């Protein structure tokens, strides 16, 4: 059986000064960064691809999607109070 390639996408709301300029930070973690994330060993050498996208009606929830061979397998959601 072949080993599955794990990757992760994180969606994180970003606080900005104006409510009209709401954004969400998208972080993509490749296989190595996902392994560090799952092991709790993220450090300054961990590499993510990051970019922001505007979102007009953003909630305060963060979401992480764990993917196996490019297929979503688990979703973690965190609500900010």
C-alpha positions in Angstrom: 0.0 0.0 0.0 1.4 3.4 -1.0 2.0 6.1 1.7 -0.6 8.9 1.5 0.7 12.4 0.9 -0.7 14.8 3.6 -1.1 18.5 3.0 -3.0 21.2 4.9 -4.8 24.4 4.1 -5.5 26.9 6.9 -8.1 29.8 6.7 -7.5 32.5 9.3 -9.4 35.8 9.7 -7.2 38.8 9.7 -8.0 41.9 11.8 -7.8 45.1 9.9 -8.6 48.7 10.9 -11.7 49.0 8.7 -14.6 46.6 8.7 -14.9 47.3 5.0 -11.5 45.8 4.4 -12.0 42.3 6.0 -9.5 39.7 4.8 -8.8 36.1 5.4 -5.2 34.7 5.4 -4.8 31.4 3.5 -1.8 29.2 4.5 -0.9 26.1 2.5 1.3 23.6 4.2 3.1 21.1 2.0 3.8 17.5 3.2 6.8 18.5 5.4 5.1 21.5 7.0 1.9 19.4 7.6 4.0 16.7 9.4 5.5 19.4 11.6 2.0 20.9 12.2 0.5 17.5 13.2 3.5 16.8 15.5 3.4 20.2 17.1 6.9 21.0 16.1 6.4 24.1 13.9 9.4 26.4 14.0 11.1 29.2 12.1 12.2 26.8 9.4 8.6 25.6 8.7 7.5 26.8 5.2 4.0 27.8 4.2 2.6 29.4 1.1 0.6 32.4 2.3 -1.7 35.0 0.8 -4.7 37.1 1.8 -8.0 37.3 0.1 -10.7 40.0 0.7 -13.9 38.7 2.1 -17.0 41.0 2.5 -18.9 39.1 5.2 -16.2 37.3 7.2 -16.9 35.4 10.4 -14.4 35.1 13.2 -13.9 31.4 12.6 -10.6 29.8 11.6 -10.6 26.6 9.6 -8.0 24.0 8.8 -8.4 21.3 6.2 -6.2 18.2 6.3 -5.9 16.7 2.8 -4.7 13.2 1.9 -3.5 12.9 -1.7 -5.3 16.2 -2.4 -8.6 14.9 -1.0 -10.0 16.7 2.1 -10.1 14.2 5.0 -10.6 16.3 8.2 -11.8 19.8 8.9 -10.9 21.6 12.1 -12.8 24.8 13.0 -12.0 27.2 15.8 -14.4 30.0 16.7 -12.9 33.2 18.1 -14.8 34.8 20.9 
